[in-house]
Amino acid sequence: MERIYLKGLFVCFVQFVLFGALYWHFTERIEESFSFEYYSKRSNKEESKTEKFLEKEDELWIEPTPYNSKKWGKTQSHENFNYNEAYFSNSAPPNFIGAGAKKCGTGAFKFFMGHHQHFKQARGGEAHFIYDDSKWALGWPYYQKYFKGYGPNDGNVIFEGTPRYMVENLVPERVKAMNPLMKIVFVFCDPIKRLKSDFMHVPLTKEPHNRIIGAYSKVGDIIDSALPDIKSKLKLHGEDYITDIYRHDIAHSLFTNSIYVHHLKHWLEYFPKNQILILEGEEILKSPQKMAKKTQKFLNLEEEIKDEHFFINKTSGYYCIKNPATLEPHCMSTKAKGRSSKVDPEVLELSEEQEKELNEFFLPFNLQLCEIIGPSLSFLKHIC
Ligand SMILES: Nc1ncnc2c1ncn2[C@@H]1O[C@H](COP(=O)(O)OS(=O)(=O)O)[C@@H](OP(=O)(O)O)[C@H]1O
């Protein structure tokens, strides 16, 4: 009896000690998490993180918003696109969209690929259909005129490319409404080279900012006057400032059209990476054979355009192509392309300081582009 009593007493004692220890542990933790000291310890940690960020920010002035690869391709479209199938007998909708970047070689891409018998392009060139609300509202009965004569079941790649599609916020959503399996191609190029080419191009167009840009005689002057403003607007509004820039600060598009990662992230919300082909302007210019190989593979097209179909035009210095079926040589008109190499070099010259500033401006964005696409493009190789 006495033994049983002692045993009970011992068990009670052990339980009491265990319970006490647990109680002490948890109350301490709870108190700690509410205590000023605990918070000041955390905020010191946070502060040091913020300090680091500020140091970095001072240097690079903006931290691009992070991308989330888990979301790629997941966002559903809220747009509605009614094809009205009656029109499908004599025209078929695009299944491949070219979305810029402006001045990176999109024209040469179309020109070369158009030599594949199953690569059918929008008739009449850039349709500017998907972002333009007044055209979009007219729907397929309007858009289909670009694709007349293309059968829906001919196994063709049907392509429409408008460089502005890259930078207009509603476009990916609308493209998804048109066809969730749409394939998309981007041509990226050195951001500074692109800026210079845009600087040469805009004053010769009817774009609304043609006079603003045309008022600058040298690209360096617009860098001095616009870049500080763009930086401070980005600081104030974050990357939202870049979105739909044509609608609120079109002259600054010369700079923000080179921030490829901002636009790519937006497209990736709607389309998975495997539906997107990223090419490089420099490659289209210097080795279009490689571009043709990649593109035919991506589009599951038979490799009809081969290395031997390309040759360099001795007068212009640009690549031309022989039609794979007839071997007839074709060169792209150099009237509207290749301006940057013909202009007085002083117009496009940058001081060391301007070059440095621009490189610093694009660096944080290009670093993020590296994270998404790796060092595959030559202008990323030295930073990725
Ligand atoms: N084969 C060939 N022939 C001529 N030009 C070539 C070629 N390949 C690439 N490029 C480069 O393309 C630049 C024009 O880019 P885009 O065609 O995208 O311009 S546009 O956005 O459609 O206006 C153009 O830029 P600029 O030299 O500033 O005109 C060229 O650098």
The ligand as an SDF file (V2000), in Angstrom:
LIG
                    3D

 31 33  0  0  0  0  0  0  0  0999 V2000
   19.2200   41.8070  -92.1820 N   0  0  0  0  0  0  0  0  0  0  0  0
   18.9820   43.0010  -91.6400 C   0  0  0  0  0  0  0  0  0  0  0  0
   18.8210   44.0590  -92.4280 N   0  0  0  0  0  0  0  0  0  0  0  0
   18.5840   45.2710  -91.8830 C   0  0  0  0  0  0  0  0  0  0  0  0
   18.4770   45.4990  -90.5610 N   0  0  0  0  0  0  0  0  0  0  0  0
   18.6190   44.4770  -89.7300 C   0  0  0  0  0  0  0  0  0  0  0  0
   18.8740   43.1780  -90.2340 C   0  0  0  0  0  0  0  0  0  0  0  0
   18.9550   42.3740  -89.1780 N   0  0  0  0  0  0  0  0  0  0  0  0
   18.7600   43.0990  -88.0830 C   0  0  0  0  0  0  0  0  0  0  0  0
   18.5730   44.3730  -88.4060 N   0  0  0  0  0  0  0  0  0  0  0  0
   18.3530   45.4230  -87.4010 C   0  0  0  0  0  0  0  0  0  0  0  0
   16.9520   45.6790  -87.3240 O   0  0  0  0  0  0  0  0  0  0  0  0
   16.8080   47.0170  -86.8410 C   0  0  0  0  0  0  0  0  0  0  0  0
   15.3920   47.4590  -87.0920 C   0  0  0  0  0  0  0  0  0  0  0  0
   14.5920   46.7540  -86.1920 O   0  0  0  0  0  0  0  0  0  0  0  0
   13.0580   46.4040  -86.4520 P   0  0  0  0  0  0  0  0  0  0  0  0
   12.9020   45.7370  -87.7560 O   0  0  0  0  0  0  0  0  0  0  0  0
   12.6100   45.6410  -85.2610 O   0  0  0  0  0  0  0  0  0  0  0  0
   12.4010   47.8370  -86.4720 O   0  0  0  0  0  0  0  0  0  0  0  0
   10.8300   48.1410  -86.2890 S   0  0  0  0  0  0  0  0  0  0  0  0
   10.5300   48.0800  -84.8670 O   0  0  0  0  0  0  0  0  0  0  0  0
   10.0800   47.1510  -87.0530 O   0  0  0  0  0  0  0  0  0  0  0  0
   10.6850   49.5140  -86.8280 O   0  0  0  0  0  0  0  0  0  0  0  0
   17.8720   47.7710  -87.5680 C   0  0  0  0  0  0  0  0  0  0  0  0
   18.2120   48.8910  -86.7740 O   0  0  0  0  0  0  0  0  0  0  0  0
   18.7010   50.2930  -87.4150 P   0  0  0  0  0  0  0  0  0  0  0  0
   20.0850   50.0320  -87.9300 O   0  0  0  0  0  0  0  0  0  0  0  0
   18.7120   51.2710  -86.3020 O   0  0  0  0  0  0  0  0  0  0  0  0
   17.7200   50.6520  -88.4830 O   0  0  0  0  0  0  0  0  0  0  0  0
   19.0340   46.7610  -87.6740 C   0  0  0  0  0  0  0  0  0  0  0  0
   19.9660   46.9390  -86.6470 O   0  0  0  0  0  0  0  0  0  0  0  0
  1  2  1  0
  2  3  1  0
  2  7  2  0
  3  4  2  0
  4  5  1  0
  5  6  2  0
  6  7  1  0
  6 10  1  0
  7  8  1  0
  8  9  2  0
  9 10  1  0
 10 11  1  0
 11 12  1  0
 11 30  1  0
 12 13  1  0
 13 14  1  0
 13 24  1  0
 14 15  1  0
 15 16  1  0
 16 17  2  0
 16 18  1  0
 16 19  1  0
 19 20  1  0
 20 21  2  0
 20 22  2  0
 20 23  1  0
 24 25  1  0
 24 30  1  0
 25 26  1  0
 26 27  2  0
 26 28  1  0
 26 29  1  0
 30 31  1  0
M  END
$$$$
